[in-house]
Amino acid sequence: MKLNLLSCDAQRPDRRAIAKCIVEISSNISESLSNEFTDILLEGDPVEIEMKDKNAGSTLRALRKLSIDYEIIE
């Protein structure tokens, strides 16, 4: 499943938590790439990731907890 991470609306976004979440939910993203994606997301640009399909519900819940807006692409 592909996700488009649109924005983060948190008052004070936790960069480390967001980067860690991206690494955990994605199927092929390293820590350094996750940090770059986090910076891009926090600057206001969308990021597309390929998600592991194991726990889609808990993954989407984790994104909502971090105040990340997303859309499911496929």
Backbone as CSV, one residue per row, in Angstrom:
resi,resn,N_x,N_y,N_z,CA_x,CA_y,CA_z,C_x,C_y,C_z
1,MET,0.848,-1.169,0.000,0.000,0.000,0.000,0.897,1.236,0.000
2,LYS,0.516,2.239,-0.782,1.277,3.487,-0.827,0.526,4.571,-0.073
3,LEU,1.284,5.355,0.665,0.730,6.488,1.403,1.398,7.767,0.944
4,ASN,0.627,8.815,0.900,1.147,10.138,0.638,1.020,10.914,1.946
5,LEU,2.145,11.193,2.593,2.135,11.968,3.834,2.072,13.436,3.437
6,LEU,0.989,14.098,3.806,0.716,15.443,3.313,1.312,16.552,4.176
7,SER,1.104,16.462,5.480,1.580,17.518,6.368,1.543,17.037,7.809
8,CYS,2.178,17.818,8.661,2.159,17.534,10.100,1.634,18.784,10.797
9,ASP,0.514,18.627,11.505,-0.149,19.765,12.145,0.158,19.896,13.632
10,ALA,1.142,19.149,14.118,1.466,19.184,15.549,2.017,20.558,15.937
11,GLN,1.689,20.973,17.149,2.181,22.248,17.669,3.711,22.267,17.688
12,ARG,4.282,21.231,18.292,5.733,21.043,18.323,6.031,19.626,17.840
13,PRO,6.236,19.440,16.542,6.444,18.085,16.017,7.734,17.450,16.540
14,ASP,7.655,16.195,16.875,8.794,15.430,17.377,9.477,14.767,16.183
15,ARG,10.562,15.381,15.714,11.262,14.886,14.520,11.706,13.438,14.671
16,ARG,12.255,13.106,15.828,12.741,11.731,16.036,11.602,10.724,15.986
17,ALA,10.486,11.046,16.608,9.341,10.131,16.615,8.770,9.955,15.207
18,ILE,8.719,11.030,14.442,8.206,10.944,13.078,9.139,10.100,12.219
19,ALA,10.450,10.355,12.310,11.424,9.587,11.529,11.374,8.109,11.899
20,LYS,11.268,7.820,13.187,11.194,6.434,13.644,9.921,5.759,13.123
21,CYS,8.830,6.472,13.153,7.556,5.947,12.648,7.652,5.639,11.159
22,ILE,8.270,6.519,10.390,8.420,6.294,8.950,9.249,5.039,8.690
23,VAL,10.328,4.857,9.436,11.162,3.657,9.271,10.362,2.402,9.602
24,GLU,9.588,2.448,10.673,8.838,1.269,11.112,7.706,0.895,10.162
25,ILE,7.059,1.868,9.562,5.903,1.553,8.716,6.269,1.319,7.260
26,SER,7.436,1.787,6.846,7.791,1.671,5.434,8.457,0.338,5.142
27,SER,8.398,-0.042,3.880,8.955,-1.334,3.502,10.405,-1.240,3.042
28,ASN,10.899,-0.059,2.724,12.252,0.026,2.173,12.942,1.365,2.422
29,ILE,12.734,1.975,3.559,13.335,3.276,3.843,14.321,3.148,5.003
30,SER,15.531,3.662,4.786,16.567,3.637,5.812,16.366,4.798,6.786
31,GLU,17.153,4.794,7.861,17.038,5.868,8.856,17.413,7.221,8.281
32,SER,18.479,7.270,7.478,18.909,8.556,6.926,17.874,9.106,5.950
33,LEU,17.292,8.234,5.131,16.250,8.676,4.206,15.002,9.107,4.978
34,SER,14.709,8.415,6.056,13.575,8.771,6.902,13.758,10.169,7.501
35,ASN,14.970,10.491,7.915,15.251,11.828,8.448,15.049,12.894,7.370
36,GLU,15.466,12.593,6.143,15.261,13.533,5.039,13.765,13.712,4.760
37,PHE,13.028,12.591,4.741,11.585,12.669,4.514,10.899,13.469,5.616
38,THR,11.356,13.309,6.850,10.781,14.059,7.968,10.993,15.555,7.769
39,ASP,12.199,15.942,7.375,12.483,17.359,7.120,11.606,17.898,5.998
40,ILE,11.456,17.118,4.922,10.619,17.537,3.795,9.169,17.708,4.245
41,LEU,8.679,16.732,5.015,7.300,16.783,5.506,7.067,18.000,6.395
42,LEU,7.996,18.283,7.292,7.830,19.403,8.218,7.975,20.759,7.524
43,GLU,8.617,20.759,6.352,8.698,21.994,5.575,7.400,22.264,4.819
44,GLY,6.506,21.256,4.776,5.209,21.445,4.161,5.010,20.743,2.830
45,ASP,5.993,19.977,2.394,5.870,19.257,1.130,5.460,17.817,1.386
46,PRO,4.626,17.246,0.520,4.194,15.858,0.715,5.312,14.855,0.419
47,VAL,5.207,13.691,1.052,6.174,12.610,0.893,5.404,11.330,0.611
48,GLU,5.840,10.574,-0.389,5.183,9.309,-0.719,6.041,8.152,-0.218
49,ILE,5.401,7.219,0.509,6.125,6.046,1.009,5.343,4.781,0.676
50,GLU,6.060,3.689,0.563,5.469,2.362,0.390,5.353,1.756,1.782
51,MET,4.145,1.391,2.169,3.894,0.911,3.526,3.845,-0.610,3.580
52,LYS,4.348,-1.165,4.674,4.181,-2.591,4.927,2.697,-2.840,5.164
53,ASP,2.168,-3.927,4.647,0.735,-4.185,4.760,0.343,-4.960,6.012
54,LYS,1.303,-5.274,6.873,1.002,-6.114,8.033,-0.059,-5.518,8.943
55,ASN,0.182,-4.346,9.468,-0.723,-3.738,10.444,-1.181,-2.366,9.975
56,ALA,-1.976,-2.338,8.927,-2.402,-1.062,8.352,-3.142,-0.202,9.367
57,GLY,-4.006,-0.800,10.173,-4.769,-0.034,11.161,-3.889,0.627,12.194
58,SER,-2.938,-0.108,12.742,-2.061,0.469,13.761,-1.102,1.490,13.149
59,THR,-0.717,1.274,11.896,0.149,2.232,11.209,-0.564,3.563,11.036
60,LEU,-1.783,3.521,10.567,-2.533,4.749,10.354,-2.832,5.449,11.679
61,ARG,-3.054,4.672,12.723,-3.277,5.232,14.057,-2.015,5.948,14.542
62,ALA,-0.845,5.364,14.294,0.423,5.982,14.705,0.624,7.317,13.989
63,LEU,0.270,7.371,12.709,0.394,8.627,11.969,-0.550,9.690,12.527
64,ARG,-1.770,9.295,12.842,-2.728,10.255,13.412,-2.250,10.755,14.774
65,LYS,-1.646,9.870,15.556,-1.153,10.262,16.881,-0.058,11.321,16.770
66,LEU,0.730,11.251,15.680,1.788,12.240,15.451,1.276,13.475,14.701
67,SER,-0.044,13.545,14.498,-0.706,14.660,13.800,-0.252,14.789,12.346
68,ILE,-0.038,13.642,11.702,0.361,13.629,10.297,-0.874,13.354,9.446
69,ASP,-1.152,14.259,8.524,-2.242,14.065,7.575,-1.705,13.220,6.425
70,TYR,-2.519,12.290,5.953,-2.074,11.369,4.908,-3.231,11.055,3.978
71,GLU,-2.897,10.498,2.825,-3.906,9.950,1.926,-3.388,8.607,1.419
72,ILE,-4.311,7.666,1.257,-3.940,6.342,0.756,-3.994,6.397,-0.766
73,ILE,-2.892,6.012,-1.398,-2.824,6.068,-2.850,-3.323,4.752,-3.456
74,GLU,-2.835,3.627,-2.938,-3.304,2.318,-3.418,-3.128,1.263,-2.368
